[in-house]
Amino acid sequence: MTNSTAETKQERINLRLRSDAKLLLERAADFEGKTVSNFILTSALACAEKTIQKHEVMRLNSRDSEAFFNALTKPACFNQKLTDALEEHGRRVTSK
């Protein structure tokens, strides 16, 4: 038995749902050959991973990737408008 399967499950999440929603989950779990708890857990974890990846991972095509890399590696050119904006920001913003 591996360490992960030997771990005792200690956390719990409870939820209330309509009877038709429960029947739907039971039916889907049965199609998958899973318990309702296992079906809900695996489905929720897959959705959670997808949501986290959507918010934390940035995918760029080759053109945008090159532009992003160039913006990071090449020094910024400070024109007068940018210098003025930074000075104005310094005067207006009191907390840093």
Buried (B, 14 or more C-beta within 10 A) or exposed (E): EEEEEEEEEEEEEEEEEEEEEEEEBEEBBEEEEBEBEEBBBEBEEEEEEEEEEEEEEEEEEEEEEEEEEEEEEEEEEEEEEEEEEEEEEEEEEEEE
